[in-house]
Amino acid sequence: MQKTDKIFVKLGERSYPIIIGKDLFKDLQEIISKLGSFSRIIAISDSNVSKYYLKKIREGFTKHNTKYNEIVLPSGEKTKSFAILEVLLEKILGMKIDRKTLILCVGGGVIGDLVGLASSLLLRGLNFIQIPTSLLAQVDSSVGGKTAINSKHGKNLIGTFFQPLAVIISLETLKTLEKRQIIAGYAEILKYSFIMDKKFFFWLHKNGKKVISLDYKCCLEAIKNSCKIKSKIVKIDEKEKGIREILNFGHTFGHAIESFNNYSKKINHGESIFIGMVLALKFSVYLGICKLEVLQKLTNHLEELNIPYK
């Protein structure tokens, strides 16, 4: 098995590893076998992601005579709904699951949020593993145990805190993404540098273009730093009763922008967060609780990378 990097989210009995490597799908069965013994594996993905990875996953498990099922859901933010959640729950229950069933979430943040919520509800909690395939999911939504669907009243308002058994990040998935999706993921990376690590921001100032261009070493460094920062915050405040709220930097305005646009493809989550961070800092400067130079550092960096923020 190839070399991997590991970061641990330390939450006592609910602690789990974030396993990061270059091409982990071929080693997936071996990685999972070290995490426990399971009666059945159910891989859940969407119509965009499934064509790239489900065949590899299926071959790995069927080779070892593991009971294995797949479910493919529609892609897009509108999948995070009561209607799709009900369909998913009934499909899984129809597979005669037991408490030793393992759920694999293979996809971006939408699949991770929805499948995480389903896992928390089925038999009052089934083990699940996040296998995030987008940069945004790898650095943010797959880590920390937030699960959710959207409501007509706003984004991510119906959900639970339910930690995965592990997060497995395979960097070759980034090669299948459009540039727009890579830049969307960079929004969350940049967020981490602003909320907790000035040195990380200066590193991004030098290496941001390489991250967006998918230079392997720079992507690995950016993902590891982001996961370390989020793990540190989640360890202190798992259920967002205090400091974890800092992870929402840019998200109050950002979610409003997404909601106003009815979660359409006109603007995606990361693009909304770039605008949201700038608006949050502008408002903070106006209130006198943030220096203008901080706002300028953010806008200058976005302009250097040709990222729109207005």
C-alpha positions in Angstrom: 0.0 0.0 0.0 1.3 3.5 -0.9 2.4 6.0 1.7 -0.3 8.2 3.2 -0.4 11.3 5.5 -2.7 11.1 8.5 -4.3 13.8 10.6 -6.5 12.9 13.6 -9.7 14.6 14.7 -9.4 14.1 18.4 -12.9 13.7 20.0 -12.4 10.9 22.6 -14.4 7.8 21.6 -15.5 9.6 18.4 -11.9 10.3 17.2 -11.1 9.4 13.6 -8.3 9.7 11.0 -8.2 11.9 7.9 -6.1 9.7 5.5 -4.6 11.6 2.6 -2.8 10.1 -0.4 -2.3 10.3 -4.2 -4.3 7.4 -5.6 -6.1 5.6 -2.7 -9.0 3.9 -4.6 -6.9 0.9 -5.5 -6.0 0.5 -1.8 -9.5 1.3 -0.5 -10.5 -2.2 0.6 -7.2 -2.6 2.5 -7.6 0.8 4.2 -11.2 0.1 5.3 -10.4 -3.4 6.5 -8.0 -1.8 9.1 -10.9 0.3 10.4 -13.2 -2.5 11.3 -15.2 -5.6 10.2 -18.4 -4.9 8.3 -21.3 -7.1 7.1 -22.1 -5.0 4.0 -20.6 -2.0 2.2 -23.0 0.5 0.5 -21.3 3.1 -1.7 -23.4 6.2 -2.4 -22.5 8.7 -5.1 -24.1 11.1 -7.6 -24.5 10.8 -11.4 -21.4 13.0 -12.1 -19.0 11.3 -9.7 -20.1 7.7 -10.0 -18.8 7.2 -13.5 -15.2 7.9 -12.4 -14.9 5.9 -9.1 -17.7 3.3 -8.4 -16.3 0.7 -10.8 -12.9 0.8 -9.0 -14.6 0.6 -5.6 -16.9 -2.2 -6.7 -14.0 -4.3 -8.1 -12.0 -3.9 -4.9 -14.8 -5.2 -2.6 -16.3 -7.9 -4.9 -12.8 -9.4 -5.3 -12.8 -10.1 -1.6 -16.4 -11.4 -1.6 -17.7 -8.5 0.4 -21.5 -7.9 0.3 -21.6 -4.7 -1.7 -24.3 -2.3 -3.0 -24.4 1.0 -4.8 -26.8 3.9 -5.0 -26.5 6.8 -7.5 -28.3 10.0 -6.8 -28.9 13.1 -8.9 -26.2 15.7 -8.7 -26.5 19.3 -7.6 -27.4 21.3 -4.5 -31.1 20.6 -4.9 -30.4 16.9 -4.0 -30.1 18.1 -0.4 -33.9 17.9 0.1 -36.4 16.0 2.2 -37.6 14.2 -1.0 -34.2 12.8 -1.9 -33.4 12.0 1.8 -36.6 9.8 2.0 -35.8 8.0 -1.3 -32.3 7.3 0.0 -33.4 6.0 3.4 -36.0 3.7 1.9 -33.5 2.3 -0.7 -30.9 1.6 2.0 -33.5 0.0 4.3 -34.6 -2.2 1.4 -31.1 -3.7 1.4 -31.7 -5.5 4.7 -29.0 -3.6 6.6 -27.8 -4.3 10.1 -25.7 -2.3 12.6 -22.5 -3.6 11.0 -23.3 -2.0 7.6 -20.8 0.6 6.4 -21.9 3.5 4.3 -19.4 5.1 1.9 -20.1 8.7 0.8 -18.3 9.2 -2.5 -18.6 12.7 -3.9 -18.6 16.4 -3.1 -20.1 18.3 -0.2 -23.7 17.7 -1.3 -23.4 13.9 -1.2 -21.3 14.1 2.0 -23.9 16.2 3.8 -26.9 14.2 2.7 -25.4 10.7 3.2 -24.0 11.8 6.5 -27.5 12.8 7.7 -29.0 9.5 6.4 -26.3 7.5 8.2 -27.1 9.3 11.5 -30.8 8.4 11.1 -30.6 4.8 9.9 -30.9 2.3 12.9 -30.1 5.4 15.0 -26.6 5.6 13.6 -24.6 3.6 11.1 -20.8 3.9 10.5 -20.0 6.0 7.4 -16.8 7.0 5.7 -16.4 10.3 3.8 -14.5 9.9 0.5 -14.6 13.5 -0.7 -13.9 14.0 -4.5 -14.0 17.8 -4.7 -11.4 20.2 -3.3 -14.1 22.0 -1.3 -15.3 18.8 0.3 -11.7 17.6 1.0 -10.8 20.7 3.0 -14.1 21.5 4.6 -17.4 19.7 4.5 -16.1 16.1 4.9 -14.3 17.0 8.2 -16.1 17.9 11.5 -19.3 15.9 11.5 -21.8 18.4 10.2 -24.6 16.8 8.2 -27.5 18.6 6.6 -30.2 19.1 4.0 -31.6 22.5 2.9 -35.0 24.1 3.7 -37.0 26.7 2.0 -36.0 28.9 4.9 -32.3 28.6 4.2 -29.2 26.3 3.6 -28.2 23.5 5.9 -30.9 24.2 8.5 -32.0 20.5 9.0 -29.2 18.2 10.1 -27.2 16.6 12.9 -23.7 16.5 14.3 -22.5 12.9 13.4 -18.8 12.1 13.0 -17.6 9.7 10.3 -15.5 6.6 11.0 -12.8 8.1 8.7 -12.2 10.6 5.9 -10.2 9.3 3.0 -8.8 11.9 0.6 -7.4 10.8 -2.7 -5.8 13.7 -4.6 -6.2 12.3 -8.1 -9.9 13.1 -7.9 -9.0 16.7 -8.4 -7.9 16.1 -11.9 -11.5 15.4 -13.0 -12.8 18.8 -11.7 -13.4 21.9 -13.8 -11.3 24.9 -13.0 -14.3 26.7 -11.5 -14.7 23.9 -8.9 -11.0 24.0 -8.0 -11.3 27.8 -7.4 -14.5 27.2 -5.3 -12.5 24.9 -3.1 -9.8 27.5 -2.7 -12.3 29.8 -1.0 -12.4 27.5 2.0 -8.6 27.1 2.0 -8.2 30.9 2.0 -10.8 31.1 4.8 -8.7 28.9 7.1 -5.6 31.0 6.6 -7.6 34.2 7.6 -9.3 32.8 10.7 -6.3 31.1 12.3 -2.9 31.0 10.5 -1.2 34.2 9.2 1.8 32.1 8.0 -0.5 29.9 6.0 -1.9 33.0 4.3 1.6 34.2 3.4 2.3 30.7 2.0 -0.9 30.9 -0.1 0.2 34.4 -1.3 3.2 32.7 -2.8 1.7 29.4 -3.8 -2.0 30.1 -4.5 -1.6 29.8 -8.3 0.2 26.5 -7.9 -2.7 25.2 -5.7 -5.3 26.2 -8.3 -3.1 24.7 -11.1 -3.1 21.4 -9.1 0.6 21.2 -8.4 0.6 18.0 -6.3 2.9 19.1 -3.5 1.2 22.5 -3.1 -2.3 20.9 -3.1 -1.2 18.3 -0.5 0.2 21.1 1.7 -2.9 23.3 1.4 -5.3 20.3 2.1 -3.2 19.2 5.1 -3.0 22.7 6.6 -6.8 23.2 6.1 -7.6 19.9 7.7 -5.3 20.5 10.7 -6.9 23.9 11.4 -10.4 22.5 11.2 -9.5 19.5 13.3 -8.1 21.8 16.0 -11.3 23.9 16.1 -13.6 20.9 16.1 -11.7 19.3 18.9 -12.3 22.4 21.1 -16.0 23.0 20.0 -17.5 20.0 18.3 -21.1 21.3 18.2 -20.6 24.9 17.4 -21.4 26.5 20.7 -18.4 28.8 20.7 -15.2 29.1 18.7 -16.4 26.8 15.9 -18.6 29.6 14.6 -15.4 31.2 13.2 -15.5 28.5 10.5 -18.5 30.4 9.2 -16.4 33.4 8.1 -17.9 34.6 4.9 -20.8 32.1 5.1 -23.5 34.4 6.5 -23.4 36.6 3.4 -22.4 33.6 1.2 -25.4 31.4 2.1 -27.7 34.4 1.6 -26.3 34.9 -1.9 -26.8 31.1 -2.7 -30.4 31.2 -1.3 -31.3 34.3 -3.2 -30.1 32.6 -6.4 -32.1 29.5 -5.5 -28.9 27.4 -5.3 -28.6 27.6 -9.1 -25.4 27.1 -11.2 -25.3 30.8 -11.7 -23.1 31.0 -8.6 -21.6 28.1 -6.6 -20.8 27.8 -2.9 -17.1 28.8 -3.1 -17.9 31.8 -5.4 -20.5 32.9 -2.8 -17.9 32.5 0.0 -15.3 34.7 -1.7 -17.9 37.5 -1.9 -19.1 36.7 1.6 -15.6 37.0 3.1 -15.1 40.4 1.4 -18.5 41.7 2.5 -17.8 40.4 6.1 -14.5 42.3 6.2 -16.0 45.4 4.7 -18.8 45.4 7.4 -16.1 44.7 10.1 -14.1 47.7 8.9 -17.2 49.8 8.9 -17.9 48.7 12.5 -14.3 49.5 13.5 -13.4 45.9 14.5 -11.1 45.1 11.6 -8.3 47.1 10.0 -8.6 48.2 6.4 -5.3 46.5 5.6 -6.8 43.1 6.3 -9.5 43.7 3.8 -7.0 45.0 1.3 -4.8 41.8 1.7 -7.8 39.7 0.9 -8.9 41.7 -2.2 -5.3 42.0 -3.5 -4.8 38.3 -3.3 -8.1 37.6 -5.1 -7.2 40.1 -7.8 -3.8 38.4 -8.2 -5.5 35.1 -8.9 -8.2 36.7 -11.1 -11.0 35.5 -8.7 -14.2 37.7 -8.9 -15.4 39.0 -5.5 -18.0 41.6 -6.4 
